[in-house]
Amino acid sequence: MRRAASCEAVMSRGRVGAPQQWLGVLVSGALPQLGMREVERVTGRRLLRLGSRIGLMPVKPGNVRDALALLYECVLLQEVLLAKAWATDPRPDVDFYRELAASAEWSEVEGRSFAVRVRKLGGFPPTSSIELAAKVGDAVYDACGGRCRVDLSRPELVVRLVVSAEAAILGVLLLKPRGDRLRLRASRFKPFTHPASLTPEDARILVNLAAAENRVLDPFCGTGSVLIEAAARGLEAVGVDLDREVVEGAWRNLKHFSCDALCDVVAGDARMLPFRESCFDAVTADPPYGRLAPTHGLELNRVYERLITESARVLKNGGSLVFIRPEGSGVPQSLKGVGEQLPLLEKYPVYVHSGLTRVICLVPHLKTALQGGAYAPRGEHLSKPNLA
């Protein structure tokens, strides 16, 4: 949204209309682009992006609770507001924020106690948070005609101002999930572990990006991290792994977390999946690349190529593929750039250390992406893997 000619004009665009409400979302500063896309995939709605970390999502008044339930599943989400006013390219002076608050309607606050909390991103504006909170609080109090009270210790509602050099958003805080809410499914709590296992947070991000309606496939399931997170979201999930010992370990993990009713694990080769065509809504994969997870003597670039073609075979129309591809100095040369020619490919790099960056790749509507013929993997002879 472009900045209008005056502060008043900008704020008038930010007022909430009666037919719908707007939820303001704030995502993690570590991976803002990925965080925004995760929210969009989970909710099925495009965000109006005010800044790199701040977005707006329209909802009908009766659907706010359902939207919050979905947003709670997002790993990189930090806060959700019932947005009352917003602006792009905000000014640094405190009067701007008082006018922003005065432009909004605050019926939710009337008859209740409230406190104003300010979150500045990147240290903007240079004004102290206390002064900003006081100005906004005065404006909210005046807008309610004095029919509310300030309580800084135990308020019934929190009026939240989130501001950066790109955008400012003001509203009532609805949701602030704990960042460690998935910790009880970490590797140290699993009966079967492996050093290459995904964290529950990483696994949940893959599941969220996949945006499956019902059934998910993980053709390199390992200890079952993705399967567990898919089941936690109420999805059916099937895992495949080449190593029978790993398959047995993954099954123990599924039973430990009471996910065995929704999940299954089979021993098999991801290059020749033992499933009929068009039977999964999404495929998520973290293929091995030889550092911590064994490759069983397989050529890694061919493994990725077969992953793409086999995923297209077993996916339903409209199904998505999400996979992780490594980049960096320690990554085999044959893996660099794999899948780059895929149409519709979205890439989200996640820095690990100086020698490794993990790139999360999303291909929505994989079958549609391949129909144009732009992706043509090389022919290969499927050699028997070395399990010795």
BALOBA-1460 file (C-alpha; in Angstrom, 3 decimals):
// residues 388
<rec num="1" residu="m" x="0.000" y="0.000" z="0.000"/>
<rec num="2" residu="r" x="1.555" y="3.282" z="-1.081"/>
<rec num="3" residu="r" x="1.868" y="6.200" z="1.262"/>
<rec num="4" residu="a" x="-0.872" y="8.762" z="0.713"/>
<rec num="5" residu="a" x="-0.291" y="12.496" z="0.400"/>
<rec num="6" residu="s" x="-1.025" y="13.134" z="4.063"/>
<rec num="7" residu="c" x="-1.020" y="11.270" z="7.358"/>
<rec num="8" residu="e" x="-4.809" y="11.617" z="7.595"/>
<rec num="9" residu="a" x="-5.281" y="10.053" z="4.152"/>
<rec num="10" residu="v" x="-3.065" y="7.085" z="5.017"/>
<rec num="11" residu="m" x="-4.928" y="6.392" z="8.233"/>
<rec num="12" residu="s" x="-8.326" y="6.627" z="6.583"/>
<rec num="13" residu="r" x="-7.307" y="3.740" z="4.344"/>
<rec num="14" residu="g" x="-6.384" y="1.763" z="7.433"/>
<rec num="15" residu="r" x="-9.770" y="1.945" z="9.133"/>
<rec num="16" residu="v" x="-11.665" y="-1.304" z="9.444"/>
<rec num="17" residu="g" x="-14.926" y="-1.455" z="7.513"/>
<rec num="18" residu="a" x="-18.070" y="-3.146" z="8.801"/>
<rec num="19" residu="p" x="-18.349" y="-6.011" z="6.230"/>
<rec num="20" residu="q" x="-14.995" y="-7.543" z="7.193"/>
<rec num="21" residu="q" x="-12.230" y="-7.315" z="9.736"/>
<rec num="22" residu="w" x="-8.484" y="-7.336" z="9.254"/>
<rec num="23" residu="l" x="-6.007" y="-9.408" z="11.203"/>
<rec num="24" residu="g" x="-2.500" y="-8.029" z="11.436"/>
<rec num="25" residu="v" x="0.273" y="-10.635" z="11.520"/>
<rec num="26" residu="l" x="3.869" y="-10.258" z="12.640"/>
<rec num="27" residu="v" x="6.375" y="-12.944" z="11.635"/>
<rec num="28" residu="s" x="9.891" y="-13.781" z="12.765"/>
<rec num="29" residu="g" x="12.686" y="-11.447" z="11.736"/>
<rec num="30" residu="a" x="15.012" y="-14.414" z="11.187"/>
<rec num="31" residu="l" x="13.053" y="-15.722" z="8.166"/>
<rec num="32" residu="p" x="10.464" y="-13.080" z="7.274"/>
<rec num="33" residu="q" x="9.849" y="-14.141" z="3.669"/>
<rec num="34" residu="l" x="9.359" y="-17.765" z="4.683"/>
<rec num="35" residu="g" x="7.186" y="-16.696" z="7.612"/>
<rec num="36" residu="m" x="4.841" y="-14.702" z="5.385"/>
<rec num="37" residu="r" x="4.531" y="-17.588" z="2.928"/>
<rec num="38" residu="e" x="3.874" y="-20.058" z="5.741"/>
<rec num="39" residu="v" x="0.940" y="-17.944" z="6.930"/>
<rec num="40" residu="e" x="-0.448" y="-17.756" z="3.398"/>
<rec num="41" residu="r" x="-0.183" y="-21.507" z="2.829"/>
<rec num="42" residu="v" x="-1.764" y="-22.430" z="6.175"/>
<rec num="43" residu="t" x="-4.663" y="-19.985" z="5.917"/>
<rec num="44" residu="g" x="-5.146" y="-20.209" z="2.159"/>
<rec num="45" residu="r" x="-5.233" y="-16.411" z="1.946"/>
<rec num="46" residu="r" x="-2.910" y="-13.905" z="0.339"/>
<rec num="47" residu="l" x="-1.531" y="-11.325" z="2.743"/>
<rec num="48" residu="l" x="-1.473" y="-7.619" z="2.107"/>
<rec num="49" residu="r" x="2.184" y="-7.057" z="2.948"/>
<rec num="50" residu="l" x="2.826" y="-3.737" z="4.637"/>
<rec num="51" residu="g" x="6.471" y="-4.544" z="5.333"/>
<rec num="52" residu="s" x="8.897" y="-7.458" z="5.358"/>
<rec num="53" residu="r" x="7.480" y="-8.731" z="8.675"/>
<rec num="54" residu="i" x="4.036" y="-7.108" z="8.902"/>
<rec num="55" residu="g" x="1.012" y="-8.238" z="6.904"/>
<rec num="56" residu="l" x="-2.776" y="-7.943" z="6.850"/>
<rec num="57" residu="m" x="-5.315" y="-10.707" z="6.308"/>
<rec num="58" residu="p" x="-9.030" y="-10.035" z="5.694"/>
<rec num="59" residu="v" x="-11.531" y="-12.167" z="7.628"/>
<rec num="60" residu="k" x="-15.261" y="-12.139" z="8.117"/>
<rec num="61" residu="p" x="-16.239" y="-11.171" z="11.688"/>
<rec num="62" residu="g" x="-17.656" y="-14.631" z="12.402"/>
<rec num="63" residu="n" x="-14.493" y="-16.407" z="11.221"/>
<rec num="64" residu="v" x="-11.927" y="-14.771" z="13.494"/>
<rec num="65" residu="r" x="-11.679" y="-17.740" z="15.889"/>
<rec num="66" residu="d" x="-11.188" y="-20.190" z="13.021"/>
<rec num="67" residu="a" x="-8.490" y="-17.955" z="11.538"/>
<rec num="68" residu="l" x="-6.692" y="-17.768" z="14.889"/>
<rec num="69" residu="a" x="-6.769" y="-21.560" z="15.215"/>
<rec num="70" residu="l" x="-5.022" y="-21.862" z="11.845"/>
<rec num="71" residu="l" x="-2.539" y="-19.096" z="12.582"/>
<rec num="72" residu="y" x="-1.543" y="-20.813" z="15.825"/>
<rec num="73" residu="e" x="-0.130" y="-23.663" z="13.715"/>
<rec num="74" residu="c" x="2.415" y="-21.339" z="12.056"/>
<rec num="75" residu="v" x="5.924" y="-21.780" z="13.457"/>
<rec num="76" residu="l" x="7.272" y="-18.409" z="12.329"/>
<rec num="77" residu="l" x="4.256" y="-16.388" z="13.458"/>
<rec num="78" residu="q" x="4.935" y="-14.149" z="16.451"/>
<rec num="79" residu="e" x="1.793" y="-12.053" z="16.978"/>
<rec num="80" residu="v" x="-1.727" y="-11.554" z="15.648"/>
<rec num="81" residu="l" x="-3.683" y="-8.329" z="16.124"/>
<rec num="82" residu="l" x="-7.231" y="-7.306" z="15.404"/>
<rec num="83" residu="a" x="-6.033" y="-4.463" z="13.207"/>
<rec num="84" residu="k" x="-7.644" y="-1.075" z="13.872"/>
<rec num="85" residu="a" x="-5.381" y="1.274" z="11.903"/>
<rec num="86" residu="w" x="-2.181" y="1.044" z="9.903"/>
<rec num="87" residu="a" x="0.141" y="3.117" z="7.760"/>
<rec num="88" residu="t" x="3.104" y="2.654" z="5.457"/>
<rec num="89" residu="d" x="6.297" y="4.740" z="5.718"/>
<rec num="90" residu="p" x="5.397" y="6.023" z="9.203"/>
<rec num="91" residu="r" x="6.923" y="9.220" z="10.552"/>
<rec num="92" residu="p" x="9.229" y="9.191" z="13.582"/>
<rec num="93" residu="d" x="7.356" y="11.868" z="15.594"/>
<rec num="94" residu="v" x="5.037" y="10.707" z="18.388"/>
<rec num="95" residu="d" x="2.086" y="12.800" z="17.220"/>
<rec num="96" residu="f" x="1.832" y="10.613" z="14.119"/>
<rec num="97" residu="y" x="0.997" y="7.593" z="16.292"/>
<rec num="98" residu="r" x="-1.476" y="9.531" z="18.417"/>
<rec num="99" residu="e" x="-3.289" y="10.554" z="15.221"/>
<rec num="100" residu="l" x="-3.125" y="6.967" z="13.974"/>
<rec num="101" residu="a" x="-4.825" y="5.749" z="17.151"/>
<rec num="102" residu="a" x="-7.366" y="8.584" z="17.071"/>
<rec num="103" residu="s" x="-8.384" y="7.601" z="13.529"/>
<rec num="104" residu="a" x="-9.554" y="4.143" z="14.644"/>
<rec num="105" residu="e" x="-12.739" y="2.872" z="16.267"/>
<rec num="106" residu="w" x="-12.169" y="1.217" z="19.673"/>
<rec num="107" residu="s" x="-15.510" y="-0.337" z="20.645"/>
<rec num="108" residu="e" x="-13.705" y="-3.467" z="21.935"/>
<rec num="109" residu="v" x="-11.998" y="-1.376" z="24.607"/>
<rec num="110" residu="e" x="-15.093" y="0.411" z="25.918"/>
<rec num="111" residu="g" x="-15.996" y="-0.672" z="29.439"/>
<rec num="112" residu="r" x="-12.739" y="-2.600" z="29.877"/>
<rec num="113" residu="s" x="-9.256" y="-2.071" z="31.206"/>
<rec num="114" residu="f" x="-6.390" y="-1.880" z="28.730"/>
<rec num="115" residu="a" x="-2.675" y="-1.300" z="28.430"/>
<rec num="116" residu="v" x="-0.658" y="-0.177" z="25.429"/>
<rec num="117" residu="r" x="2.410" y="-2.218" z="24.535"/>
<rec num="118" residu="v" x="4.824" y="-1.036" z="21.845"/>
<rec num="119" residu="r" x="7.126" y="-3.194" z="19.742"/>
<rec num="120" residu="k" x="9.716" y="-1.383" z="17.669"/>
<rec num="121" residu="l" x="11.383" y="-3.323" z="14.861"/>
<rec num="122" residu="g" x="14.896" y="-2.224" z="14.009"/>
<rec num="123" residu="g" x="14.861" y="0.548" z="16.616"/>
<rec num="124" residu="f" x="12.370" y="2.703" z="14.709"/>
<rec num="125" residu="p" x="11.186" y="5.254" z="15.657"/>
<rec num="126" residu="p" x="13.921" y="6.705" z="17.891"/>
<rec num="127" residu="t" x="11.269" y="7.908" z="20.361"/>
<rec num="128" residu="s" x="11.021" y="5.875" z="23.575"/>
<rec num="129" residu="s" x="8.425" y="3.113" z="23.737"/>
<rec num="130" residu="i" x="7.030" y="4.597" z="26.957"/>
<rec num="131" residu="e" x="6.279" y="7.920" z="25.291"/>
<rec num="132" residu="l" x="4.707" y="6.195" z="22.287"/>
<rec num="133" residu="a" x="2.523" y="4.055" z="24.553"/>
<rec num="134" residu="a" x="1.377" y="7.110" z="26.504"/>
<rec num="135" residu="k" x="0.360" y="8.998" z="23.357"/>
<rec num="136" residu="v" x="-1.512" y="6.014" z="21.918"/>
<rec num="137" residu="g" x="-3.181" y="5.336" z="25.268"/>
<rec num="138" residu="d" x="-4.428" y="8.918" z="25.502"/>
<rec num="139" residu="a" x="-5.922" y="8.672" z="22.011"/>
<rec num="140" residu="v" x="-7.665" y="5.369" z="22.763"/>
<rec num="141" residu="y" x="-9.054" y="6.739" z="26.039"/>
<rec num="142" residu="d" x="-10.385" y="9.840" z="24.296"/>
<rec num="143" residu="a" x="-11.880" y="7.787" z="21.445"/>
<rec num="144" residu="c" x="-13.827" y="5.760" z="24.019"/>
<rec num="145" residu="g" x="-15.101" y="8.932" z="25.689"/>
<rec num="146" residu="g" x="-13.441" y="7.938" z="28.936"/>
<rec num="147" residu="r" x="-15.484" y="4.712" z="29.141"/>
<rec num="148" residu="c" x="-12.398" y="2.588" z="29.773"/>
<rec num="149" residu="r" x="-9.484" y="2.540" z="32.166"/>
<rec num="150" residu="v" x="-5.751" y="1.976" z="31.968"/>
<rec num="151" residu="d" x="-4.336" y="-0.975" z="33.904"/>
<rec num="152" residu="l" x="-0.651" y="-1.611" z="33.259"/>
<rec num="153" residu="s" x="-0.368" y="-4.670" z="35.504"/>
<rec num="154" residu="r" x="-3.402" y="-6.857" z="34.638"/>
<rec num="155" residu="p" x="-5.273" y="-5.378" z="31.674"/>
<rec num="156" residu="e" x="-8.258" y="-7.122" z="30.127"/>
<rec num="157" residu="l" x="-7.051" y="-6.093" z="26.656"/>
<rec num="158" residu="v" x="-3.652" y="-5.214" z="25.239"/>
<rec num="159" residu="v" x="-3.565" y="-2.486" z="22.603"/>
<rec num="160" residu="r" x="-0.523" y="-3.275" z="20.490"/>
<rec num="161" residu="l" x="1.537" y="-0.929" z="18.337"/>
<rec num="162" residu="v" x="4.038" y="-2.657" z="16.055"/>
<rec num="163" residu="v" x="6.180" y="-0.247" z="14.093"/>
<rec num="164" residu="s" x="9.155" y="-0.370" z="11.742"/>
<rec num="165" residu="a" x="10.620" y="2.014" z="9.194"/>
<rec num="166" residu="e" x="8.389" y="0.300" z="6.595"/>
<rec num="167" residu="a" x="5.022" y="0.206" z="8.337"/>
<rec num="168" residu="a" x="3.059" y="0.715" z="11.531"/>
<rec num="169" residu="i" x="0.045" y="-1.299" z="12.642"/>
<rec num="170" residu="l" x="-2.160" y="-0.692" z="15.645"/>
<rec num="171" residu="g" x="-4.755" y="-3.041" z="17.091"/>
<rec num="172" residu="v" x="-5.910" y="-5.330" z="19.865"/>
<rec num="173" residu="l" x="-3.551" y="-8.228" z="20.592"/>
<rec num="174" residu="l" x="-5.329" y="-11.546" z="19.967"/>
<rec num="175" residu="l" x="-2.589" y="-14.170" z="19.810"/>
<rec num="176" residu="k" x="1.046" y="-14.452" z="20.871"/>
<rec num="177" residu="p" x="2.129" y="-18.109" z="20.634"/>
<rec num="178" residu="r" x="5.010" y="-19.457" z="22.692"/>
<rec num="179" residu="g" x="8.077" y="-19.980" z="20.554"/>
<rec num="180" residu="d" x="8.885" y="-23.291" z="22.270"/>
<rec num="181" residu="r" x="5.441" y="-24.864" z="22.035"/>
<rec num="182" residu="l" x="6.738" y="-27.800" z="19.945"/>
<rec num="183" residu="r" x="9.677" y="-28.560" z="22.240"/>
<rec num="184" residu="l" x="8.164" y="-31.728" z="23.760"/>
<rec num="185" residu="r" x="8.501" y="-33.447" z="20.376"/>
<rec num="186" residu="a" x="12.226" y="-32.678" z="20.077"/>
<rec num="187" residu="s" x="14.755" y="-35.476" z="19.461"/>
<rec num="188" residu="r" x="15.662" y="-35.846" z="23.133"/>
<rec num="189" residu="f" x="12.101" y="-36.973" z="23.862"/>
<rec num="190" residu="k" x="11.994" y="-39.583" z="21.073"/>
<rec num="191" residu="p" x="12.765" y="-43.256" z="21.730"/>
<rec num="192" residu="f" x="14.559" y="-43.435" z="18.354"/>
<rec num="193" residu="t" x="16.865" y="-40.644" z="17.220"/>
<rec num="194" residu="h" x="19.340" y="-39.833" z="14.464"/>
<rec num="195" residu="p" x="21.725" y="-36.854" z="14.165"/>
<rec num="196" residu="a" x="20.215" y="-35.902" z="10.791"/>
<rec num="197" residu="s" x="16.661" y="-35.663" z="12.139"/>
<rec num="198" residu="l" x="14.658" y="-32.516" z="11.470"/>
<rec num="199" residu="t" x="13.670" y="-30.422" z="14.448"/>
<rec num="200" residu="p" x="9.911" y="-30.353" z="15.126"/>
<rec num="201" residu="e" x="9.899" y="-26.701" z="14.052"/>
<rec num="202" residu="d" x="11.527" y="-27.442" z="10.681"/>
<rec num="203" residu="a" x="9.260" y="-30.424" z="10.123"/>
<rec num="204" residu="r" x="6.167" y="-28.361" z="10.928"/>
<rec num="205" residu="i" x="7.254" y="-25.664" z="8.457"/>
<rec num="206" residu="l" x="7.472" y="-28.296" z="5.701"/>
<rec num="207" residu="v" x="4.004" y="-29.579" z="6.587"/>
<rec num="208" residu="n" x="2.586" y="-26.058" z="6.671"/>
<rec num="209" residu="l" x="4.072" y="-25.128" z="3.302"/>
<rec num="210" residu="a" x="2.689" y="-28.329" z="1.790"/>
<rec num="211" residu="a" x="-0.852" y="-27.150" z="2.644"/>
<rec num="212" residu="a" x="-2.302" y="-30.646" z="2.340"/>
<rec num="213" residu="e" x="-6.022" y="-31.178" z="2.785"/>
<rec num="214" residu="n" x="-5.806" y="-34.762" z="3.968"/>
<rec num="215" residu="r" x="-2.840" y="-37.006" z="3.106"/>
<rec num="216" residu="v" x="0.917" y="-36.313" z="3.115"/>
<rec num="217" residu="l" x="3.815" y="-38.443" z="1.881"/>
<rec num="218" residu="d" x="7.395" y="-38.234" z="3.150"/>
<rec num="219" residu="p" x="9.561" y="-40.465" z="0.921"/>
<rec num="220" residu="f" x="12.668" y="-39.938" z="3.118"/>
<rec num="221" residu="c" x="10.942" y="-40.107" z="6.488"/>
<rec num="222" residu="g" x="13.913" y="-40.989" z="8.712"/>
<rec num="223" residu="t" x="12.823" y="-40.831" z="12.364"/>
<rec num="224" residu="g" x="9.354" y="-39.634" z="11.382"/>
<rec num="225" residu="s" x="9.549" y="-35.958" z="12.351"/>
<rec num="226" residu="v" x="7.387" y="-34.803" z="9.420"/>
<rec num="227" residu="l" x="4.866" y="-37.586" z="10.011"/>
<rec num="228" residu="i" x="4.502" y="-36.609" z="13.666"/>
<rec num="229" residu="e" x="3.926" y="-32.946" z="12.842"/>
<rec num="230" residu="a" x="1.457" y="-33.826" z="10.102"/>
<rec num="231" residu="a" x="-0.496" y="-35.991" z="12.540"/>
<rec num="232" residu="a" x="-0.410" y="-33.183" z="15.108"/>
<rec num="233" residu="r" x="-2.307" y="-31.115" z="12.543"/>
<rec num="234" residu="g" x="-4.847" y="-33.885" z="12.025"/>
<rec num="235" residu="l" x="-3.477" y="-35.083" z="8.667"/>
<rec num="236" residu="e" x="-2.918" y="-38.637" z="7.490"/>
<rec num="237" residu="a" x="0.754" y="-39.251" z="6.721"/>
<rec num="238" residu="v" x="2.774" y="-42.036" z="5.116"/>
<rec num="239" residu="g" x="6.541" y="-42.353" z="5.363"/>
<rec num="240" residu="v" x="9.011" y="-44.309" z="3.241"/>
<rec num="241" residu="d" x="12.622" y="-45.115" z="4.064"/>
<rec num="242" residu="l" x="15.207" y="-47.393" z="2.511"/>
<rec num="243" residu="d" x="16.591" y="-48.619" z="5.848"/>
<rec num="244" residu="r" x="14.399" y="-51.162" z="7.634"/>
<rec num="245" residu="e" x="15.965" y="-50.361" z="10.996"/>
<rec num="246" residu="v" x="15.035" y="-46.703" z="10.511"/>
<rec num="247" residu="v" x="11.499" y="-47.694" z="9.516"/>
<rec num="248" residu="e" x="11.117" y="-49.657" z="12.757"/>
<rec num="249" residu="g" x="12.523" y="-46.715" z="14.730"/>
<rec num="250" residu="a" x="10.160" y="-44.265" z="13.071"/>
<rec num="251" residu="w" x="7.227" y="-46.510" z="13.944"/>
<rec num="252" residu="r" x="8.327" y="-46.519" z="17.603"/>
<rec num="253" residu="n" x="8.376" y="-42.725" z="17.555"/>
<rec num="254" residu="l" x="4.897" y="-42.573" z="16.038"/>
<rec num="255" residu="k" x="3.509" y="-44.863" z="18.731"/>
<rec num="256" residu="h" x="5.309" y="-42.892" z="21.452"/>
<rec num="257" residu="f" x="3.556" y="-39.672" z="20.391"/>
<rec num="258" residu="s" x="0.207" y="-41.444" z="19.753"/>
<rec num="259" residu="c" x="0.378" y="-40.718" z="16.023"/>
<rec num="260" residu="d" x="0.142" y="-44.321" z="14.836"/>
<rec num="261" residu="a" x="-3.609" y="-44.087" z="14.129"/>
<rec num="262" residu="l" x="-3.021" y="-41.442" z="11.448"/>
<rec num="263" residu="c" x="0.376" y="-42.558" z="10.129"/>
<rec num="264" residu="d" x="2.092" y="-45.500" z="8.494"/>
<rec num="265" residu="v" x="5.701" y="-46.251" z="7.549"/>
<rec num="266" residu="v" x="6.926" y="-48.630" z="4.863"/>
<rec num="267" residu="a" x="10.336" y="-49.771" z="3.688"/>
<rec num="268" residu="g" x="10.935" y="-48.746" z="0.101"/>
<rec num="269" residu="d" x="12.946" y="-46.817" z="-2.461"/>
<rec num="270" residu="a" x="11.925" y="-43.181" z="-2.966"/>
<rec num="271" residu="r" x="12.975" y="-43.476" z="-6.618"/>
<rec num="272" residu="m" x="10.276" y="-46.129" z="-7.194"/>
<rec num="273" residu="l" x="7.486" y="-45.326" z="-4.765"/>
<rec num="274" residu="p" x="5.149" y="-48.276" z="-4.051"/>
<rec num="275" residu="f" x="1.967" y="-46.239" z="-4.484"/>
<rec num="276" residu="r" x="-0.601" y="-45.787" z="-7.211"/>
<rec num="277" residu="e" x="-0.971" y="-42.552" z="-9.126"/>
<rec num="278" residu="s" x="-2.722" y="-39.490" z="-7.703"/>
<rec num="279" residu="c" x="-3.139" y="-40.690" z="-4.116"/>
<rec num="280" residu="f" x="-1.475" y="-37.916" z="-2.049"/>
<rec num="281" residu="d" x="-2.307" y="-34.256" z="-1.497"/>
<rec num="282" residu="a" x="1.295" y="-33.235" z="-0.811"/>
<rec num="283" residu="v" x="4.841" y="-34.585" z="-0.715"/>
<rec num="284" residu="t" x="7.444" y="-33.285" z="1.719"/>
<rec num="285" residu="a" x="11.039" y="-34.467" z="1.609"/>
<rec num="286" residu="d" x="14.435" y="-33.912" z="3.185"/>
<rec num="287" residu="p" x="16.634" y="-36.210" z="1.059"/>
<rec num="288" residu="p" x="20.031" y="-37.297" z="2.416"/>
<rec num="289" residu="y" x="23.130" y="-35.603" z="1.083"/>
<rec num="290" residu="g" x="25.924" y="-37.592" z="2.674"/>
<rec num="291" residu="r" x="26.965" y="-35.552" z="5.709"/>
<rec num="292" residu="l" x="24.952" y="-37.068" z="8.548"/>
<rec num="293" residu="a" x="22.454" y="-39.193" z="6.621"/>
<rec num="294" residu="p" x="23.806" y="-42.046" z="4.451"/>
<rec num="295" residu="t" x="23.160" y="-42.042" z="0.711"/>
<rec num="296" residu="h" x="23.580" y="-45.839" z="0.297"/>
<rec num="297" residu="g" x="25.816" y="-45.279" z="-2.719"/>
<rec num="298" residu="l" x="23.149" y="-43.493" z="-4.760"/>
<rec num="299" residu="e" x="23.933" y="-40.539" z="-7.026"/>
<rec num="300" residu="l" x="22.411" y="-37.607" z="-5.178"/>
<rec num="301" residu="n" x="21.390" y="-35.504" z="-8.158"/>
<rec num="302" residu="r" x="19.535" y="-38.502" z="-9.601"/>
<rec num="303" residu="v" x="17.791" y="-39.025" z="-6.251"/>
<rec num="304" residu="y" x="16.434" y="-35.474" z="-6.412"/>
<rec num="305" residu="e" x="15.411" y="-35.835" z="-10.038"/>
<rec num="306" residu="r" x="13.518" y="-39.031" z="-9.292"/>
<rec num="307" residu="l" x="11.951" y="-37.401" z="-6.243"/>
<rec num="308" residu="i" x="10.436" y="-34.747" z="-8.502"/>
<rec num="309" residu="t" x="9.139" y="-37.136" z="-11.162"/>
<rec num="310" residu="e" x="7.815" y="-39.714" z="-8.681"/>
<rec num="311" residu="s" x="6.138" y="-36.984" z="-6.636"/>
<rec num="312" residu="a" x="4.351" y="-35.774" z="-9.748"/>
<rec num="313" residu="r" x="3.119" y="-39.319" z="-10.342"/>
<rec num="314" residu="v" x="1.662" y="-39.919" z="-6.861"/>
<rec num="315" residu="l" x="0.315" y="-36.398" z="-6.307"/>
<rec num="316" residu="k" x="-3.269" y="-35.443" z="-7.017"/>
<rec num="317" residu="n" x="-3.979" y="-32.533" z="-9.328"/>
<rec num="318" residu="g" x="-3.184" y="-29.364" z="-7.414"/>
<rec num="319" residu="g" x="-0.850" y="-31.199" z="-5.029"/>
<rec num="320" residu="s" x="2.376" y="-29.560" z="-3.862"/>
<rec num="321" residu="l" x="5.962" y="-30.705" z="-3.427"/>
<rec num="322" residu="v" x="8.133" y="-29.284" z="-0.645"/>
<rec num="323" residu="f" x="11.738" y="-30.422" z="-0.386"/>
<rec num="324" residu="i" x="15.009" y="-29.292" z="1.160"/>
<rec num="325" residu="r" x="18.085" y="-28.807" z="-0.987"/>
<rec num="326" residu="p" x="21.517" y="-28.079" z="0.506"/>
<rec num="327" residu="e" x="23.848" y="-25.359" z="-0.724"/>
<rec num="328" residu="g" x="27.319" y="-24.362" z="0.403"/>
<rec num="329" residu="s" x="30.994" y="-25.237" z="0.207"/>
<rec num="330" residu="g" x="30.526" y="-28.689" z="1.732"/>
<rec num="331" residu="v" x="27.737" y="-29.735" z="-0.622"/>
<rec num="332" residu="p" x="28.478" y="-32.070" z="-3.570"/>
<rec num="333" residu="q" x="28.812" y="-30.163" z="-6.841"/>
<rec num="334" residu="s" x="26.200" y="-32.375" z="-8.493"/>
<rec num="335" residu="l" x="23.518" y="-31.082" z="-6.110"/>
<rec num="336" residu="k" x="24.048" y="-27.401" z="-6.739"/>
<rec num="337" residu="g" x="21.117" y="-25.948" z="-8.630"/>
<rec num="338" residu="v" x="19.088" y="-29.151" z="-8.736"/>
<rec num="339" residu="g" x="15.460" y="-28.405" z="-9.562"/>
<rec num="340" residu="e" x="16.200" y="-24.830" z="-10.637"/>
<rec num="341" residu="q" x="14.496" y="-25.335" z="-13.995"/>
<rec num="342" residu="l" x="11.202" y="-26.256" z="-12.322"/>
<rec num="343" residu="p" x="8.433" y="-23.793" z="-13.214"/>
<rec num="344" residu="l" x="6.697" y="-22.132" z="-10.239"/>
<rec num="345" residu="l" x="9.639" y="-22.996" z="-7.960"/>
<rec num="346" residu="e" x="9.792" y="-20.922" z="-4.763"/>
<rec num="347" residu="k" x="13.046" y="-20.915" z="-2.762"/>
<rec num="348" residu="y" x="13.574" y="-19.939" z="0.872"/>
<rec num="349" residu="p" x="17.202" y="-20.170" z="2.080"/>
<rec num="350" residu="v" x="17.826" y="-21.040" z="5.728"/>
<rec num="351" residu="y" x="21.398" y="-20.350" z="6.859"/>
<rec num="352" residu="v" x="22.924" y="-23.112" z="9.028"/>
<rec num="353" residu="h" x="26.643" y="-22.282" z="9.125"/>
<rec num="354" residu="s" x="29.384" y="-20.972" z="6.834"/>
<rec num="355" residu="g" x="29.548" y="-24.224" z="4.861"/>
<rec num="356" residu="l" x="25.856" y="-25.022" z="4.621"/>
<rec num="357" residu="t" x="22.621" y="-23.296" z="3.715"/>
<rec num="358" residu="r" x="19.451" y="-25.356" z="3.521"/>
<rec num="359" residu="v" x="17.083" y="-24.157" z="0.816"/>
<rec num="360" residu="i" x="13.423" y="-24.980" z="1.344"/>
<rec num="361" residu="c" x="11.882" y="-25.416" z="-2.106"/>
<rec num="362" residu="l" x="8.147" y="-25.241" z="-2.729"/>
<rec num="363" residu="v" x="6.477" y="-26.229" z="-5.988"/>
<rec num="364" residu="p" x="2.728" y="-25.623" z="-5.700"/>
<rec num="365" residu="h" x="0.637" y="-27.498" z="-8.272"/>
<rec num="366" residu="l" x="3.547" y="-29.750" z="-9.263"/>
<rec num="367" residu="k" x="1.701" y="-31.554" z="-12.062"/>
<rec num="368" residu="t" x="0.732" y="-28.248" z="-13.640"/>
<rec num="369" residu="a" x="4.348" y="-27.088" z="-13.355"/>
<rec num="370" residu="l" x="5.603" y="-30.166" z="-15.223"/>
<rec num="371" residu="q" x="2.993" y="-30.154" z="-17.974"/>
<rec num="372" residu="g" x="4.806" y="-27.446" z="-19.898"/>
<rec num="373" residu="g" x="7.779" y="-29.749" z="-20.404"/>
<rec num="374" residu="a" x="10.304" y="-27.232" z="-19.041"/>
<rec num="375" residu="y" x="11.672" y="-29.801" z="-16.590"/>
<rec num="376" residu="a" x="13.369" y="-32.754" z="-18.255"/>
<rec num="377" residu="p" x="15.437" y="-34.961" z="-15.917"/>
<rec num="378" residu="r" x="18.077" y="-37.101" z="-17.507"/>
<rec num="379" residu="g" x="17.354" y="-40.769" z="-18.127"/>
<rec num="380" residu="e" x="18.970" y="-43.173" z="-15.698"/>
<rec num="381" residu="h" x="19.398" y="-46.777" z="-14.829"/>
<rec num="382" residu="l" x="17.984" y="-47.376" z="-11.345"/>
<rec num="383" residu="s" x="20.868" y="-49.177" z="-9.683"/>
<rec num="384" residu="k" x="20.313" y="-51.215" z="-6.553"/>
<rec num="385" residu="p" x="21.195" y="-49.197" z="-3.428"/>
<rec num="386" residu="n" x="24.091" y="-50.305" z="-1.270"/>
<rec num="387" residu="l" x="22.690" y="-51.243" z="2.144"/>
<rec num="388" residu="a" x="25.864" y="-52.859" z="3.414"/>
